[in-house]
Amino acid sequence: MMRTETIEFEDGSSGTAEALITNADSPIAMFVLAHGAGAGMRHKFMEDAAQAFARHGISVFRYEFPYMRAGRSRTDAPAVAEATVRRAVEAAARITAVPIIAGGKSFGGRMTSHAAASGSIPQARMLVFLGFPLHPPNKPSTTRADHLDRVQQPMLFHQGTRDTLADITLIREVTDRLGERAQLHVIETADHSFHVLKKQTGMSDADVLEVVAERTVIALLRCGLSSHVPSS
């Protein structure tokens, strides 16, 4: 298991916040990873994802939005969430010399994309979405992706075919529209939490995260953000 340490950074809204840093042995990048709407940075998915990325050479900087730290169920206003993303990316950039990528699970990825669309996280060289929440559950729409046209960084979408918050046909339409800036990794039978149907895929949830990490490394190579593939 990769080593994880705790640091503090100024989040711009409620003072000092904690971040969890999972360090890869020979990092090729650092992933500033935001959590989903209903679970914080210590959730099992976040921990498992951090370990998988670190095994593949990507260190992970996990942090929480103010509402989660305060124990509230309602997410922060977009301006507050975007400011937190910005401060987290700035903090990560101060502690590493490797390329910064930014994104997150569901809500965290969407708030990161809004920060990128406003131009406030120039340190991030690529955005990575672990289940982009394209629309409310079972209410297909693409309006939540309109701002992605303003994002300058390359984007990588990891999306499951059973995700009720992102119809896979609509996600394909969005990534096709974005052209060369967007890469799409489709996870067969995965839901919004990346749970897969093992009988159909032969894969466990842990296997899925390993593939997600591998595909992220490949995306880094395609974007010219790394010149070598780490051993895992």
C-alpha positions as a Markdown table, in Angstrom:
| # | Residue | x | y | z |
|---|---|---|---|---|
| 1 | Met | 0.0 | 0.0 | 0.0 |
| 2 | Met | 1.3 | 3.4 | -0.9 |
| 3 | Arg | 2.1 | 5.9 | 1.8 |
| 4 | Thr | -0.5 | 8.6 | 2.5 |
| 5 | Glu | 0.2 | 11.8 | 4.5 |
| 6 | Thr | -1.9 | 14.7 | 5.7 |
| 7 | Ile | -1.1 | 18.3 | 4.9 |
| 8 | Glu | -3.0 | 21.6 | 5.4 |
| 9 | Phe | -3.8 | 24.3 | 2.9 |
| 10 | Glu | -5.8 | 27.5 | 2.8 |
| 11 | Asp | -9.1 | 26.8 | 1.0 |
| 12 | Gly | -10.2 | 30.4 | 0.6 |
| 13 | Ser | -13.6 | 30.0 | 2.3 |
| 14 | Ser | -13.4 | 28.6 | 5.8 |
| 15 | Gly | -9.6 | 28.9 | 6.5 |
| 16 | Thr | -7.3 | 25.9 | 6.7 |
| 17 | Ala | -8.4 | 22.6 | 5.2 |
| 18 | Glu | -6.8 | 19.1 | 5.2 |
| 19 | Ala | -5.6 | 17.2 | 2.2 |
| 20 | Leu | -4.5 | 13.6 | 1.9 |
| 21 | Ile | -1.5 | 13.0 | -0.3 |
| 22 | Thr | -0.9 | 9.5 | -1.6 |
| 23 | Asn | 2.6 | 9.5 | -3.0 |
| 24 | Ala | 3.7 | 7.3 | -6.0 |
| 25 | Asp | 7.2 | 6.0 | -5.8 |
| 26 | Ser | 8.3 | 7.6 | -9.0 |
| 27 | Pro | 5.5 | 10.0 | -9.9 |
| 28 | Ile | 4.8 | 11.1 | -13.4 |
| 29 | Ala | 1.9 | 13.4 | -12.4 |
| 30 | Met | -0.2 | 14.5 | -9.4 |
| 31 | Phe | -4.0 | 14.1 | -9.5 |
| 32 | Val | -5.9 | 16.7 | -7.5 |
| 33 | Leu | -8.9 | 14.6 | -6.8 |
| 34 | Ala | -12.3 | 16.0 | -5.5 |
| 35 | His | -15.0 | 13.8 | -4.0 |
| 36 | Gly | -18.6 | 13.2 | -5.1 |
| 37 | Ala | -21.6 | 14.9 | -3.6 |
| 38 | Gly | -22.4 | 12.3 | -0.9 |
| 39 | Ala | -19.1 | 11.1 | 0.4 |
| 40 | Gly | -15.8 | 12.7 | 1.4 |
| 41 | Met | -12.1 | 12.2 | 0.7 |
| 42 | Arg | -11.8 | 9.2 | 3.1 |
| 43 | His | -14.6 | 7.2 | 1.4 |
| 44 | Lys | -13.5 | 3.7 | 0.4 |
| 45 | Phe | -13.8 | 4.6 | -3.3 |
| 46 | Met | -11.6 | 7.6 | -2.9 |
| 47 | Glu | -9.0 | 5.6 | -1.0 |
| 48 | Asp | -9.0 | 2.7 | -3.4 |
| 49 | Ala | -8.8 | 5.1 | -6.4 |
| 50 | Ala | -5.8 | 7.0 | -4.8 |
| 51 | Gln | -4.0 | 3.7 | -4.2 |
| 52 | Ala | -4.6 | 2.5 | -7.8 |
| 53 | Phe | -3.4 | 5.8 | -9.3 |
| 54 | Ala | -0.3 | 5.8 | -7.1 |
| 55 | Arg | 0.5 | 2.2 | -8.1 |
| 56 | His | 0.6 | 3.5 | -11.7 |
| 57 | Gly | 2.8 | 6.5 | -11.0 |
| 58 | Ile | 0.3 | 9.2 | -10.3 |
| 59 | Ser | 0.4 | 10.7 | -6.9 |
| 60 | Val | -3.0 | 11.8 | -5.6 |
| 61 | Phe | -4.0 | 15.0 | -3.7 |
| 62 | Arg | -7.4 | 14.4 | -2.0 |
| 63 | Tyr | -9.4 | 17.3 | -0.4 |
| 64 | Glu | -12.9 | 18.2 | 0.7 |
| 65 | Phe | -15.4 | 20.9 | -0.1 |
| 66 | Pro | -16.5 | 23.1 | 2.9 |
| 67 | Tyr | -19.9 | 21.6 | 3.1 |
| 68 | Met | -18.5 | 18.1 | 3.6 |
| 69 | Arg | -16.1 | 19.3 | 6.3 |
| 70 | Ala | -18.9 | 21.0 | 8.1 |
| 71 | Gly | -21.1 | 17.9 | 8.0 |
| 72 | Arg | -23.8 | 19.4 | 5.8 |
| 73 | Ser | -25.7 | 17.4 | 3.2 |
| 74 | Arg | -26.3 | 20.3 | 0.8 |
| 75 | Thr | -23.4 | 21.0 | -1.6 |
| 76 | Asp | -21.7 | 24.4 | -1.6 |
| 77 | Ala | -22.7 | 27.1 | -4.0 |
| 78 | Pro | -20.8 | 26.8 | -7.3 |
| 79 | Ala | -18.6 | 29.9 | -6.5 |
| 80 | Val | -17.5 | 28.4 | -3.2 |
| 81 | Ala | -16.8 | 25.0 | -4.7 |
| 82 | Glu | -14.8 | 26.5 | -7.6 |
| 83 | Ala | -12.8 | 28.6 | -5.2 |
| 84 | Thr | -12.0 | 25.4 | -3.2 |
| 85 | Val | -10.9 | 23.6 | -6.4 |
| 86 | Arg | -8.6 | 26.6 | -7.3 |
| 87 | Arg | -7.0 | 26.6 | -3.9 |
| 88 | Ala | -6.4 | 22.9 | -3.9 |
| 89 | Val | -4.8 | 23.0 | -7.3 |
| 90 | Glu | -2.6 | 25.9 | -6.2 |
| 91 | Ala | -1.6 | 24.0 | -3.1 |
| 92 | Ala | -0.7 | 20.8 | -5.1 |
| 93 | Ala | 1.3 | 22.8 | -7.6 |
| 94 | Arg | 3.4 | 24.2 | -4.7 |
| 95 | Ile | 4.4 | 20.8 | -3.4 |
| 96 | Thr | 5.4 | 19.0 | -6.7 |
| 97 | Ala | 7.3 | 19.6 | -9.9 |
| 98 | Val | 5.4 | 16.9 | -11.9 |
| 99 | Pro | 2.4 | 17.9 | -14.1 |
| 100 | Ile | -0.8 | 18.5 | -12.3 |
| 101 | Ile | -4.0 | 16.9 | -13.4 |
| 102 | Ala | -7.3 | 17.8 | -11.8 |
| 103 | Gly | -10.8 | 16.4 | -11.6 |
| 104 | Gly | -12.8 | 14.1 | -9.4 |
| 105 | Lys | -15.7 | 11.8 | -8.8 |
| 106 | Ser | -19.1 | 13.0 | -10.1 |
| 107 | Phe | -19.8 | 16.4 | -8.4 |
| 108 | Gly | -16.1 | 16.9 | -7.7 |
| 109 | Gly | -15.3 | 16.5 | -11.4 |
| 110 | Arg | -18.0 | 18.8 | -12.5 |
| 111 | Met | -17.0 | 21.6 | -10.2 |
| 112 | Thr | -13.4 | 21.1 | -11.4 |
| 113 | Ser | -14.5 | 21.5 | -14.9 |
| 114 | His | -16.4 | 24.7 | -14.1 |
| 115 | Ala | -13.2 | 26.1 | -12.5 |
| 116 | Ala | -11.3 | 25.2 | -15.6 |
| 117 | Ala | -13.9 | 26.8 | -17.9 |
| 118 | Ser | -13.5 | 30.0 | -16.0 |
| 119 | Gly | -9.7 | 29.8 | -16.5 |
| 120 | Ser | -8.9 | 29.7 | -12.8 |
| 121 | Ile | -6.8 | 26.5 | -12.7 |
| 122 | Pro | -4.1 | 27.1 | -15.3 |
| 123 | Gln | -1.8 | 24.9 | -13.3 |
| 124 | Ala | -3.9 | 21.8 | -14.3 |
| 125 | Arg | -2.5 | 20.3 | -17.5 |
| 126 | Met | -5.4 | 17.8 | -17.9 |
| 127 | Leu | -8.8 | 17.1 | -16.4 |
| 128 | Val | -9.9 | 13.6 | -15.5 |
| 129 | Phe | -13.5 | 12.8 | -14.7 |
| 130 | Leu | -14.5 | 9.6 | -12.8 |
| 131 | Gly | -18.1 | 9.5 | -13.9 |
| 132 | Phe | -19.1 | 12.9 | -15.1 |
| 133 | Pro | -22.6 | 13.7 | -13.9 |
| 134 | Leu | -24.1 | 14.8 | -17.2 |
| 135 | His | -27.7 | 15.0 | -16.0 |
| 136 | Pro | -30.0 | 14.1 | -13.1 |
| 137 | Pro | -30.7 | 10.4 | -12.6 |
| 138 | Asn | -32.6 | 9.0 | -15.6 |
| 139 | Lys | -33.3 | 12.5 | -17.1 |
| 140 | Pro | -31.1 | 12.6 | -20.2 |
| 141 | Ser | -29.8 | 16.0 | -21.1 |
| 142 | Thr | -26.5 | 17.6 | -22.1 |
| 143 | Thr | -26.9 | 21.1 | -20.7 |
| 144 | Arg | -24.5 | 20.4 | -17.9 |
| 145 | Ala | -21.8 | 20.0 | -20.5 |
| 146 | Asp | -22.3 | 23.3 | -22.2 |
| 147 | His | -19.4 | 25.0 | -20.3 |
| 148 | Leu | -17.0 | 22.3 | -21.4 |
| 149 | Asp | -16.6 | 24.2 | -24.7 |
| 150 | Arg | -14.7 | 26.8 | -22.8 |
| 151 | Val | -12.2 | 24.4 | -21.2 |
| 152 | Gln | -8.8 | 24.7 | -22.7 |
| 153 | Gln | -7.2 | 21.7 | -21.2 |
| 154 | Pro | -7.5 | 18.1 | -22.6 |
| 155 | Met | -10.1 | 16.1 | -20.8 |
| 156 | Leu | -10.4 | 12.4 | -20.1 |
| 157 | Phe | -13.9 | 10.9 | -19.3 |
| 158 | His | -14.1 | 7.5 | -17.5 |
| 159 | Gln | -17.8 | 6.5 | -18.0 |
| 160 | Gly | -19.8 | 3.4 | -17.2 |
| 161 | Thr | -22.5 | 2.1 | -19.6 |
| 162 | Arg | -25.0 | 1.7 | -16.7 |
| 163 | Asp | -24.5 | 5.2 | -15.3 |
| 164 | Thr | -27.9 | 6.7 | -14.7 |
| 165 | Leu | -26.4 | 10.2 | -14.4 |
| 166 | Ala | -24.7 | 10.0 | -17.8 |
| 167 | Asp | -26.4 | 8.3 | -20.7 |
| 168 | Ile | -23.5 | 6.8 | -22.6 |
| 169 | Thr | -24.9 | 7.9 | -26.0 |
| 170 | Leu | -25.0 | 11.5 | -24.8 |
| 171 | Ile | -21.6 | 11.3 | -23.3 |
| 172 | Arg | -20.3 | 10.2 | -26.7 |
| 173 | Glu | -22.0 | 13.1 | -28.3 |
| 174 | Val | -20.4 | 15.5 | -25.9 |
| 175 | Thr | -16.9 | 14.1 | -26.3 |
| 176 | Asp | -17.3 | 14.0 | -30.1 |
| 177 | Arg | -18.3 | 17.7 | -30.0 |
| 178 | Leu | -15.2 | 18.5 | -28.0 |
| 179 | Gly | -13.0 | 16.9 | -30.6 |
| 180 | Glu | -9.3 | 16.3 | -29.9 |
| 181 | Arg | -9.5 | 17.9 | -26.5 |
| 182 | Ala | -11.6 | 14.9 | -25.1 |
| 183 | Gln | -10.8 | 11.3 | -24.7 |
| 184 | Leu | -13.5 | 8.8 | -23.6 |
| 185 | His | -12.9 | 5.5 | -21.8 |
| 186 | Val | -16.0 | 3.4 | -21.6 |
| 187 | Ile | -16.3 | 1.0 | -18.8 |
| 188 | Glu | -18.7 | -1.8 | -19.8 |
| 189 | Thr | -21.5 | -2.6 | -17.3 |
| 190 | Ala | -20.2 | 0.0 | -14.8 |
| 191 | Asp | -22.7 | 2.1 | -12.9 |
| 192 | His | -22.1 | 5.6 | -11.5 |
| 193 | Ser | -20.0 | 4.2 | -8.7 |
| 194 | Phe | -18.0 | 2.0 | -11.1 |
| 195 | His | -19.5 | -1.2 | -9.9 |
| 196 | Val | -19.5 | -3.7 | -12.7 |
| 197 | Leu | -21.4 | -6.9 | -13.5 |
| 198 | Lys | -18.6 | -9.4 | -12.7 |
| 199 | Lys | -20.4 | -12.3 | -14.4 |
| 200 | Gln | -20.4 | -10.4 | -17.7 |
| 201 | Thr | -17.0 | -8.7 | -17.5 |
| 202 | Gly | -14.9 | -11.0 | -15.3 |
| 203 | Met | -13.7 | -7.9 | -13.5 |
| 204 | Ser | -14.0 | -6.8 | -9.9 |
| 205 | Asp | -14.4 | -3.2 | -8.7 |
| 206 | Ala | -10.7 | -3.2 | -7.9 |
| 207 | Asp | -9.8 | -4.3 | -11.4 |
| 208 | Val | -11.9 | -1.4 | -12.8 |
| 209 | Leu | -9.8 | 1.1 | -10.8 |
| 210 | Glu | -6.6 | -0.4 | -12.1 |
| 211 | Val | -7.8 | -0.1 | -15.7 |
| 212 | Val | -8.9 | 3.5 | -15.0 |
| 213 | Ala | -5.4 | 4.3 | -13.7 |
| 214 | Glu | -3.8 | 2.6 | -16.6 |
| 215 | Arg | -5.9 | 4.5 | -19.1 |
| 216 | Thr | -5.1 | 7.8 | -17.4 |
| 217 | Val | -1.4 | 7.1 | -17.8 |
| 218 | Ile | -2.0 | 6.4 | -21.5 |
| 219 | Ala | -4.0 | 9.7 | -21.8 |
| 220 | Leu | -1.1 | 11.5 | -20.2 |
| 221 | Leu | 1.3 | 10.0 | -22.8 |
| 222 | Arg | -1.1 | 11.0 | -25.7 |
| 223 | Cys | -1.2 | 14.6 | -24.4 |
| 224 | Gly | 2.6 | 14.7 | -24.1 |
| 225 | Leu | 2.5 | 15.2 | -20.4 |
| 226 | Ser | 4.7 | 12.3 | -19.6 |
| 227 | Ser | 7.7 | 10.8 | -21.4 |
| 228 | His | 7.7 | 7.4 | -19.6 |
| 229 | Val | 5.3 | 4.8 | -18.3 |
| 230 | Pro | 6.0 | 3.9 | -14.6 |
| 231 | Ser | 6.4 | 0.3 | -13.5 |
| 232 | Ser | 3.5 | -0.9 | -11.3 |
